Amino acid sequence: MVEKAMPSKEKVYSRHMQNKEAAKRISEWSSVLSEILTPEGKPEALADTVVLDLSYANFTGLIASSLFAEAGAEVIKIEPPEGDPARLMTPYGQTVKGTGIPYIMESRNKYNICLDIHDDEDKNRLHALVQKADVLIETFEPGLLDNLGIGYRQLKEINPSLVYVAITPYGQYTEHAKKLASIPWSDITSQAESGMAALVGALPDDPEPYNWPTRAGFHAAGYASAVSAVCSALMALFFKRRTGKGQMVDVATADSFSSCVGFPPTIGYVWEKPRPRYGTLDYGLCPYGFFKCKDGYAAIACFRDQDFRAALRILGLWKIEEEWKTLLDRITDDVEKAKILNREIERAIASMTFDEIFKKFQAFSIKAARSKWRGGGLPVTTKMLRPREVLEVDHWKARNTFFKVDDQYYGIFQVPITGKMSKTPLRIKRISARVGEDTDHVFKKYGIK
């Protein structure tokens, strides 16, 4: 059973509706909004797509197949009879009936079957499934499945239209990939070798260990690589539907995450020296970060010069405007100079609650938006929320961002789902994670003995 928070009335806000045709536009947008908020009975974008998930001890593969499953693909998770080791990869060893919570979360809308890829009979069963499949995702060491006779070379002979997605830390070629082929996947190695970790953390002159490089506090590289894998596979599916030809997709997780590090090298080029770790400062905009206020932290961002000047007026800091007037005055490779401006912002908001800060920013922004002269500036602020607080925000409830899924075996889980679509909405129909629980169903459906 799936519960969702459906608002009785929701509004679409836009300054473009403040004219004589506003009623018509509101009616049209209300119709679109109603479609977005009502997934029942609507088709699914990938309802005719079959995905085989052979990922093993690898959350990138699990996340990738989950994204397919949300869009309606029939995802068949294949694991050995003893289960995928990813089942035990869970914070502090916390499990529900022996299965880790992250694994259960990534089991939405999937069918679970068991095959032993070293067994000849099970290889034949895999061949039968491949004949029906559109996409296959695997995360084994490069060459392992090929040596077993079930790699891309062999499977494309069985199904020439198969989109074969191989996800590994270093990819399928280069001497470096060959040398480190047996290194198992881990999110931290991808973060380390992408260049990202070197850029995240406190300022270099902070005391140890605070000045050490810092990894993102979740599977950031895993998610980035999963999105890369799914985007590549979808493009390959478009090509397949146009030509009937499948192909291999080679995803190296460090490659995927390094694509997120494009801006810092640009700054380094401009400064003619490597960009250091900047802590809570920003090297492109200032102020642009988290600032401690009376009851937590406020995020403040000033993208344009007029936004910055507006923030100074709001916070009573106009006296420093001359020194920091333009963006080029505020973009600096002098960390000490950047600290000065950030300390001014921190002192200005330290005695205010976030609600007080927000009301000041909101009042100024409304005044600026109503003005015919658009140079008034619109600085941005929002409150930094903890994960538990996020779940209580009415905005996310109205968007149905978090679904409660009640499974008879595992209990109630709250699962995030993003991407609102009016005609083919993403949805979560069930959580299914018991080892091999759907083997008989899948074998019967596809006539496998």
LOSEKE-586801 format. One record per residue: residue in one letter; y, z negated, x negated of N, C-alpha, C, O in turn. Coordinates in pm, whole numbers, plus 50000, padded with zeros to 5 digits. Layout:
<sites>
AYZXYZXYZXYZX/...
</sites>
This chain:
<sites>
M498815000049916500005000050000501235000049913501304992549816/V502205008249945503435009349868504605004649953504825009850062/E505354994549903506534989749972507764995449904507784996749781/K508784998949983510025003949923511204998049998511144995650119/A512274995849924513484990649985514295002350039514925009449961/M514305004450170515015015650230516285010550295516215003350395/P517435013950244518675009150302518895014950441518555026550466/S519485006650532519765011650666520915021550665520965030650748/K521825019950571522955029050561523425029550417523615019250353/E523585041350367524025043050228525095053750225525035063450300/K526075052050137527205061250130527205068950000526745064049897/V527715081050007527945089049888529435088749861530245092049948/Y529795084749740531205083349707531685095049622530995099049529/S532855100449653533455111049574534915112449610535285112049727/R535755114249508537175116049535537425129449608538455131249671/H536455138649597536615151749661536485150949812536715160949880/M536135139249866535985138050011537265133050078537305131050200/Q538315131049999539555125750054540465137050103541625137950060/N539975145550190540795156150249540325158950391539445152050443/K540915169250455540655171650597539215175850626538765174550740/E538505180850527537115184850549536125173950512534935176350498/A536655161650495535805150650448534635148050542533515145750496/A534865148250672533805145050768532635154650755531475150450757/K532945167650741531885177550727531105175250598529875175750598/R531825172650490531155170450361530305157950362529205157650307/I530835147450425530075134950434528785137250512527725132250475/S528885144950621527695147950702526655155650621525455152550626/E527125165650545526205173550464525545165050357524335165950334/W526355156750291525785148250185524865137550243523865133850180/S525185132650361524305122650425522935128650452521915121950439/S522915141450490521645148350513520835149450385519635147150384/V521525153050275520845153950146520325140250103519195138950055/L521175130050122520775116450084519555111950162518645105750107/S519535115150292518385111550375517115118050324516055111850323/E517215130550280516045137550225515565130650097514365128850077/I516515126950011516155120649884515445107349906514525103849832/L515885099950008515345086550032514085086550118513535075950147/T513625098450158512445099050246511375107950185511355119950212/P510465102350103509445110650041508255113950130507505123350103/E508065106250237506865107750319506745121850377507705127350431/G505545127450363505245140350423505775152350348505615163650395/K506375150250235506945161450159505975166050052505155158250004/P506065178750013505165183849908505495177949773506565172249753/E504555179349681504745174649543504825186649450504065196249463/A505745185849355506045197449270504835202349193504685214349171/L503965193049151502825196749066501495194549138500475191749074/A501515195849270500295193049348499135202149314497975198649338/D499415213949259498335223249225497975222849077497335231949026/T498395212349008498195211348863497175200548831497255189348882/V496205203948745495185194448702495425191148554495505200048470/V495525178348526495805173648389494655164548345494325154848413/L494075167648230493045159048170493715150748061494305156147967/D493625137548073494235128447977493135122447889492415113347930/L493025127847766492075122747669492735113547567492185111147460/S493915108347599494605099647503493735087547472493005082547558/Y493845082947347492975072147301493815062747213494335066747109/A493925050147258494695040147183496105045047155496615043347044/N496715051147254497995057847231498805058147360498435064847456/F499935050747362500725050147483501585062547506501985065147619/T501865070147402502605082447424501835091647518502415097347611/G500545093147493499725101547580499635095947721499695103547818/L499495082747733499405076547865500695078547944500655081648063/I501825076847878503125078447945503315092947987503785095648098/A502945102247901503085116447934502295119948060502815126548149/S501045115448066500235118848184500755111648308500585116648420/S501375099848291501975092848406503115100948466503255101448588/L503925107248381505025115448431504495127248512505085130948613/F503395133248466502755143748545502275138248679502445144648783/A501665126448676501075120648797502145117448901501915119149020/E503315112748857504395109648951504835122149027505265121349142/A504725133648961505165146349023504045152849104504205164149151/G502915146049120501875150949208500685157549142499745161649210/A500705158749008499545164648940498325155648958498435143448967/E497165162048963495915154448963495585151048818495145159748742/V495805138548781495595134248643494275126748635494065116748704/I493375131748550492065125648530492065119148392492075126048290/K492065105948389492055098548264490615097248217489765091548287/I490335102548098488985102448043488925092647927489715093547833/E488005083147935487875073147829486395070447803485545073647886/P486095064647687484685061747657484145050847748484915043547810/P482825049647757482235039647848482725025447823482775017447916/E483085022347699483575008747669485055007147700485584996047689/G485715017947738487125017247773488055021247659487675020747542/D489255025347694490285029147598490835016447532491205007047602/P490905015847398491485004147331492905000947375493364989547360/A493615010847430494985008347478495004997847589496044991847617/R493854995747652493774985547757494114971647703494544962947779/L493904969547575494114956247516495454955247442495754944847384/M496244965847444497554965847379498574960547479499074968047563/T498864947547472499684941047574500414929147513499844922447427/P501624926347554502394915147496501674901847510501234897947618/Y501574894947397500984881447392499574880847447499104870347489/G498884892347448497514892647495497364890747646496264888047694/Q498464892247721498414890047865497684901647934498044913247917/T496674898148012495914908248086495774904048232495954892448267/V495454913748315495074910948453493644915648469493364927648469/K492734906148483491304909148494490814917548376490034926948392/G491304914048256490824920348133491564932848091491244938547986/T492534937348169493284949448135494744945848112495334938448191/G495324951048004496704948047970497674953348075497424963648139/I498774946248092499764949948193500374963748165500514971648259/P500754967148040501294980648018500324991748055500735002148108/Y499034989648029498044999848063497955001748214497885013048263/I497974990548287497924991548434499144999048485499025007448575/M500304996248428501535003048471501425018048450501925025948530/E500775022048340500655036348310499405042648372498985053448333/S498815035748469497635041148539497975045748680497085048148761/R499255046948709499665050648845499215064948879499375074348801/N498675066048998498265078949057497165086048979496955098049000/K496435079248891495435085948808494015083048858493765073148928/Y493095092048818491675089948840491045086448706491335092748604/N490185076448706489575071548582488095074848576487315070948663/I487725082348471486315085548454485905082448310486745080948221/C484605081348290484065078548156483265090548105482415096048176/L483565094347981482775104347909482685100047764483655095247706/D481515101747706481325099247564481455112647491480555120947500/I482545114747421482805127847360481855130847245481865141947192/H481015121247205480025123647100478665127547160477755131347087/D478555126647292477305129647360477315144147411478295148447472/D476255151647386476215165847421476345168147572477045177247615/E475665159747651475755161547797477185159147846477675166347933/D477835149047790479215146247831480175156947781481195159647845/K479865163047667480685174447622480595185747722481595192347752/N479395188147774479235198647875480015195248002480595204048066/R480035182448039480835178248155482315180348130483055184548219/L482745177448008484145179947972484465194847981485525198748030/H483545203247934483735217747943483935222048089484785230448119/A483155216148178483265219548320484635215648375485225222948455/L485145204248333486475199948377487565208748318488545212048386/V487395212648192488385221148126488525234448198489615240048205/Q487415239548253487475252348327488425251448446489005261448487/K488595239348501489465237448618490855232448580491745231948666/A491055228748456492285221948416493425231548381493195242848339/D494635226748400495835233848356496355228248224496825235748138/V496255215048209496785208348090495765198348039495095191648118/L495635197547909494815187147845495695180047743496345186447661/I495705166647748496465158547653495485150647568494615143747620/E495615151647435494765143747346495595138047232496615143847194/T495155126647179495915119547076495045115746956495385106546881/F493925122746940493005119346831493545124346696494485132346689/E492925119446590493245124046455493105139246448492135144746499/P494055146146385493975160746377492625165446322492175160846218/G492015174646393490745180346350489515173346403488425178946397/L489665161146456488485153646501487795160546617486585162746614/L488535164146720487925170746835487405184546799486395189046852/D488095191346708487625204446662486275203046595485385211246616/N486115192646514484825190346447483715187046547482545189346519/L484095181546662483115178346765482835190346856481985189646945/G483555201246834483355213146916484115213147046483835221147136/I485115204147058485895203447183487395203247152488185197547227/G487775209747042489195211047009489785223347076489125229947156/Y491025226347043491715237547108491005250747082490905259047172/R490515252946960489855265746927488705268447023488535279647071/Q487905258047049486725260047135487095260247284486565268347360/L488025251347325488325250147467489095262147520488965265647638/K489895268747436490625280547484489665292247511490015301547584/E488475291847452487475302047484486905299647622486535309147692/I486825287147662486335283547795487405286247900487105291048009/N488665282947866489785284547959490995289947882491765282047827/P491165303047878492275309047801493655305047850494635306747777/S493765299947972495075296248027495385281348006496395276448057/L494535274247932494715259847912495945256947825496135263147720/V496765247547870497865242247788497335229547722497095219447788/Y497165230247591496515219547514497585211947437498205217447346/V497825199347473498875191247413498255181147317497545171947359/A498525182947187498015173647086499175164947036500155170146984/I499045151747053500095142347013499585133846898498595126646913/T500235134646785499845126946666501105122146594502195127146623/P500975112646502502165108046430502855118846349504085119046341/Y502085128146287502675137646192502395152346224502825161146150/G501705155046333501435168746369500155174146306499405166746243/Q499925186946324498665193346288498695200546153497655205346108/Y499845201446088499895208645961500905201945867501545192145906/T501065206945748501825202145633500945192745550500025186445601/E501245192145422500495183445332500675168845369499735160845359/H501885165245413502135151345452501245147545571500665136645573/A501155156445669500315153745786498845152645746498115144245799/K498415161045652497025160645605496745147545533495695141345552/K497685143245448497515131045370497425118845461496665109545432/L498195118745570498275106945657497575109045791497865102145889/A496665118745795496025122345922495265110845985495185109846108/S494715102045904493885091245958494695078845997494135069046046/I496025079345976496865068146016496955067746168497375077646229/P496575056746231496645056246377498085055646426499005051846353/W498255059546551499585059146610500105044946622499355035846659/S501365043046592502075030846629503535034546645504055043046573/D504185028146739505565031546769506475028846649507425036246624/I506185018246576507095014346468507075024446353508095026346287/T505935030846326505915040946220506775052946259507435058846174/S506755056446386507585067546432509055064046422509875072346382/Q509405051846458510795047546446511225047446299512335051646267/A510335042646211510675041746069510885055446007511835057545931/E510005064946039510065078045971510995087946039511175099045991/S511575083946152512525092746220513935091146165514795099646189/G514185080346091515525077346043516275067846134517325062646096/M515755065446254516465057146351516595042646306517665036646317/A515495036846255515515022646221516555019346115517135008546116/A516805028746025517785026445920519205025245975520095020245907/L519405029946097520735030146156520965019046257522075017246307/V519895011446288519975001246393519864987446330518944984846253/G520794978746363520734965246311522134960046281523124967046301/A522184947646233523464941446203524114948146082523484956246013/L525354944846058526094950445946525434946845814524884935945800/P525484955845716524814953345588525264940745517524504935045439/D526514936045542526994924145473526674911245548527074900445504/D525964912245662525504900145731524414893445647523754900145567/P524214880445664523184873645585521784878245624521554882345737/E520834877545531519444880645561518884869945653519324858445645/P517924873145739517324886345759518064894745862517574905345902/Y519244890245906519944897146015520414911145975520624919646061/N520584913345846521054926545802519924936345774520174947345725/W518704932545805517584941745786517604952645894518154950546003/P517004964145866516854974445970516094968746090515234960146074/T516424973646207515864968146331515234979246414515824989846432/R514044976746465513414986346555513914983946697514354972946730/A513844994246780514114992446922513074983046979511914983146937/G513484974947075512614964247124511564968547225511004960047294/F511284981347237510234986347325509674998947262510105002847153/H508725005447328508105017547271509055029447282508755039247351/A510205028547215511225039047227510705052447178510895062647245/A510045052547063509495065047010508375070247100508205082247116/G507615061147156506545065147247507065072247370506535082647410/Y508115066747429508705073147548509365086347512509205096147585/A510125086747401510785099247361509755110247334509955121747372/S508655106547269507615116347239506895120947365506525132647377/A506715111747460506065115347587506925125347664506415135147718/V508225122847668509135132147737509105145747668509085156147734/S509105145747534509015158247459507725165747491507735177847511/A506615158447498505325164547528505315170647668504835181847687/V505855163347766505845168247904506765180347918506395190147984/C507955179847858508865191347865508225203647803508315214647859/S507575201947689506925213247623505785218647709505615230747722/A505005209447767503885213847851504365221247975503765231248016/L505445216348036505965223248155506465237148121506265246548199/M507125238748005507545252147964506355261147940506375273047973/A505295255247880504075263047859503425267047992502835277748003/L503535258348093502995261548226503775272948291503195281448359/F505095273148272505895284348323505425297448260505265307548327/F505205296948129504735308948058503355312948107503075324848126/K502505303148129501145305948178501185312648315500425321948341/R502065307948402502105313448537502715327448538502515335048633/R503445330848434504005344248422503045353948356503015365848389/T502245348748261501405357548180499915354748191499095363048154/G499555342748244498145338948249497625333348118496435330248107/K498495331848018498065327247886498455312747861499585308647887/G497485305147811497765291547769498225291047625498425301447562/Q498395278947573498795277447433498625263047390498385254147471/M498745260847259498675247447204500085242047185500985249147140/V500265229447220501535222447199501285211347098500495202247122/D501965212146985501785202546875502975192946873504085196846837/V502755180446913503815170446919503595160146809502585153246806/A504555159246718504565148646616505585138246660506755141546682/T505165125746672506025115646734507295113146652508355110646710/A507205113646520508405111846439509395123346461510605121146461/D508875135546480509735147046513510525144246639511745145946643/S509815139846743510455137846873511565127546865512635129446923/F511305116746794512305106046790513465109646698514595105446721/S513185117546594514275121346504515305130046575516455130946531/S514895136546685515845144546761516905135946827517935141046873/C516665122846833517645113446890518665108946787519565101246819/V518545113546664519375108446554520325119446503520625120046384/G520775127946594521585139146549523025135846515523605142146426/F523625125946583525045123246564525345116046432526315119746366/P524555106046391524865099046265524975108046142525895106046062/P524095117946123524285126846007525605134446012526205137245908/T526065137746134527355144346147528475135346097529375139846026/I528405122546135529405112946087529335111545936530365111045869/G528105111045883527945110245738528555122145666529145120745559/Y528405133945727529005146045669530535144945668531185148545570/V531095140045778532545138845787533055128645685534075130845619/W532335117545672532765106845580532405109745435532925103645342/E531485119345417530965122645284530235110945220530265109045098/K529585103145305528725092345257527845087945375528235089745490/P526665082145348525755078345457526415068445551527165059645510/R526125070245678526635060945778525815048045772524595048745784/P526445036345754525675023845745525275018945883525705024145985/R524425008645884524175001646009525484995146053526214989345972/Y525764996446180527084992546229527034980846325528064976946381/G525844974946346525744963646436526214967046575525784977146633/T527104958846631527624961246766528844970446764529384973646870/L529274974746646530394984046637529904998246666528695000746672/D530845007446683530495021346699531345029546603532515026546581/Y530745039846545531425047646442532155059646500532855066746428/G532005062146632532645073646693533735069746792534725076846808/L533535058446860534505053646959534775038846935533905031546888/C535955034646968536285020546952537435017247048538485023647042/P537265007247135536064999147150534965006447228535245014247319/Y533745003747188532575009747252531385000947216530705003347116/G531144990647297530054981447263529994969747359530604969847466/F529254959547318529084947347397530004936547340530074934447219/F530694929747431531634919447391531334906747470531124907247592/K531324895447401530974882847466532124878147554533264877147511/C531784875347680532774869847772532314855847814531354850547758/K532994850047911532734836147947531324833848002530734823347979/D530784843648074529474841748138528444852048097527534855148174/G528564857547977527574867147930528194877447837528964874047748/Y527844890247860528374901047777528874912347867528254915947967/A530004917847827530564929347898530504941547808530864940747690/A530044952747862530094965447789531444971847820531834973047936/I532164975847716533474982247732533474995147653533074995447537/A533925005947717533955019047652535285025847682535725026547797/C535915030947577537165038547590536965052047522536975053047399/F536775062447602536415075547548537625083447499537535090947402/R538775081747567539955089647534541085080347493541015068247516/D542125085847433543255077747393543895070747512544255058947502/Q544045077747626544655071347742543775060247799544285050647857/D542445061547783541555050747825541775038347738541795027147788/F541935040547609542185029647516543505022747548543585010447550/R544535030647572545835024747603545765016947734546385006347746/A545005022047831544835014847957544145001447933544534991247990/A543115001347848542424988847817543364978647751543304966747781/L544234983447663545194974447599546134968247702546434956347695/R546594976147798547464970947902546724960647988547254949948018/I545494964048027544714955048112544474941648043544564931148106/L544184942047914543794930047839544984923247770544794913547696/G546184928247793547374921947734547454923647583547914914547514/L547024935147533546984937547388547914948947346547734955147241/W548914951647429549764963247400550454962147265550834972347206/K550624950047215551324948247088550624954946970551254957346867/I549314957946983548594964246871548474979346888547834986046807/E549094984746995548914999047027549355008146914548685018146887/E550465005046848551015013946747550025016446633549915027646584/E549305006046592548375007246479547115015146513546495021146425/W546735015246643545465021346683545685032646784544805035346865/K546805039246779547255048146885546275059346918545995061747035/T545745066346819544905078046844543455075246806543135065646735/L542585083946856541155082446827540905082646676540045075346627/L541645090946604541455091746459541885078846389541415075946279/D542765071246454543125058046398541975048146416541825038746339/R541165050646519540115040946552538755044746495537895036146481/I538545057646462537315061746396537505059646246538365065946184/T536705051046189536915047646049535595044445981534665039246043/D535535047545852534365043345774534625029945709533805025045630/D535765023745742536105010545691535625000145792536274997845894/V534484994145763533874984745857534824973145887534904968646001/E535534968245785536434956945805537544960445903537944952145984/K538034972745896539074976945990538534977446132539194973246226/A537314982646147536694983146280536474969146336536604966946456/K536144959646248535934945846291537214939846349537164932246446/I538354943346290539634937746335539874941046482540204932246561/L539704953946518539944958046656538944951546750539314947246860/N537694950846710536674944546796536964929746817536734924546926/R537444922946714537784908746730538944906846829538984897046903/E539884916246828540994915546924540464916447067540884908847154/I539524925747090538934927347223538164914747261538284909847374/E537384909447168536584897447196537454885547233537154878247327/R538544883647158539434872347189540084874047326540304864247398/A540394886447362541074888847489540194885847610540704881647714/I538884887947598538004886047715537194873147708536464869947802/A537294865647598536434853947578536564843547688535584836847722/S537754842047743537974831647844537774836747986537944829148081/M537424849648002537254855448135535784857248170534964859948083/T535464855648298534134859248345534064874348359535094881048358/F532854879648372532754894148387533424898748516534074909248518/D533274891048623533904895148749535404896348734536024905448791/E536004887248659537454887948636537814900448556538794907348586/I537004903348453537244915448373537114927748459537964936748454/F536054928248539535794940148622536914942448722537334953848743/K537394931848785538464933348885539734938848821540424946948881/K540034934348700541204939548630541054954548600541964962448625/F539884958248548539624972248517539634980748644540194991648647/Q539004975548750538904983048875540274985448937540584996548981/A541104974948939542434976348999543254986848925543934995048988/F543194986648793543944996448715543405010548738544175020048753/S542085011948741541465025048756541775031148892542015043148902/I541765022948998542095027949131543535032949134543825043449191/K544415025349072545815029349067545965042548991546725051349032/A545245043848879545315056048800544715067948875545255079048868/A543615065748948542955076549021543815081849135543765093649169/R544615072949194545475077149305546725084349257547405091249333/S547015082649130548215088749076548015103649056546935108149016/K549065111549083548995125849058548975128748909548515139148864/W549485119248835549465120648689548195114348637548055102048642/R547255122448587545925117548551545865111648410544775109448357/G547005109148349546985103648213546945088548210547115082448104/G546705082248327546755067748332545615060848261545735049248223/G544535067748241543405061948170542415054948260542805048148355/L541115056448229540045050348307539025043848213537945049248194/P539365032448154538395025648068537195021048150537335018048268/V536045020548088534795017448157534305003548118534374999748001/T533824996048215533184983248184532044980748281532104984748397/T531034974148233529924969748318529304957548253529534954848135/K528534950448328527924938148277526574941148213525794949048266/M526294934948102524974936048041524014927148118524214915048128/L522964933248171522004925948254520704923448179520294931448096/R520074912348210518714909748162517734916848258518074919548373/P516524919848209515574927048295515364920548431515284927548532/R515274907348435515074900748565516274902948658516104904448779/E517464903148600518664905448681518694919548737519164921748849/V518204929148660518184943048705517424944348837517844951648927/L516314937148847515474938248967516174933149092515764936349204/E517234924949074517914919149189519174926849230519824923249328/V519514937449157520734945049187520514953749310519554961549315/D521394952449409521244960149534521274975149509520604982749579/H522054979549409522144993749379520774999849351520445010449404/W519984993149268518664998449233517704997449351516805005749367/K517894987249435517074986149556517374997749650516465003649709/A518665001049665519045011949753518495025249703518175034049784/R518375026849572517845039249514516325039349508515725049149465/N515685028449553514225027649547513705029949406512695036649385/T514425024349309514065026349169512805018749132512045023049045/F512565007449197511384999249165510484998249288510884993149392/F509275003349272508295003249380507354991349363506904988249253/K507054984849474506014974649473504714981149518504614986549628/V503734980449431502424986149460501424974749472501244966949378/D500784973749585499824962949611498414968449599497934975649687/D497744965149488496374969749466495404958549500495624946949465/Q494324962049567493364951849609492734944649491492364932949502/Y492614951449378491944945649262492944938749167492704927449125/Y494044945549134494974940349034496134932349094496814925149022/G496364933449225497464926249287498724934649294498674946949292/I499874927749303501154934449323501824937349190501984928549105/F502224949849172502974954049054504274960749100504314967749201/Q505324958349024506594964949050506774975648943506904972548824/V506784988048986506734999448893508015007748906508365011749017/P508705010348795509915018748803509565033448819508575038348765/I510415040348895510255054848910511645060948919512475056448999/T511915071048837513245076848831513185091648866512115097548877/G514345097448884514405111648919514285113349068513175114149120/K515405114049138515395115349285515485130049322516395137149278/M514555134649403514465148849438514385150149590513615142949655/S515165159249646515255160249791514055167449854513665164049965/K513475177249785512385185149843511005180749794510045180749871/T510905177049667509605173049610509775159749535509655159449412/P510035148949607510325136249539509125130949461507975132649500/L509445124549348508415117449274507975105449356508735100049435/R506725101349337506245090049415505085083149346504405089049261/I504875070749384503745062949334502855059749455503265052949548/K501645064949450500745063449563499745052049544499295045949641/R499415049449418498435038849393498425035449244498945042949161/I497825024049214497515020549076496005019549068495365012449146/S495425026648973493975027048960493635026248811493935035548737/A493025015248768492835013448623491465008148582491245005548464/R490555006448676489235001348636488435012148562488465023848598/V487735007948460486995017348376485985025248460485095019448522/G486135038448460485165047148525485075046348674484115051448732/E486045040148742485905037748886485885050648969485395050649082/D486425061548915486485074048991485525084748939485615096348979/T484615080948851483715090748790482915098248896482855110548892/D482305091148987481475097749090482325107049176481905118149208/H483515102549214484385110649299484765123749229484705134449290/V485165122849103485595134749028484425144249005484555156349022/F483265138648966482085147048942481675154349069481325166249065/K481715147349182481325153649309482305164749346481905175549390/K483605162049328484625171949364484465184849285484645195749339/Y484125183549156484055195349070482625199949044482385208348957/G481665194449120480285199049110479645196448976478885204748925/I479955184948916479435181448783478245172048799478325162248873/K477175175048731475975166748739476035155348636475105147348627/
</sites>
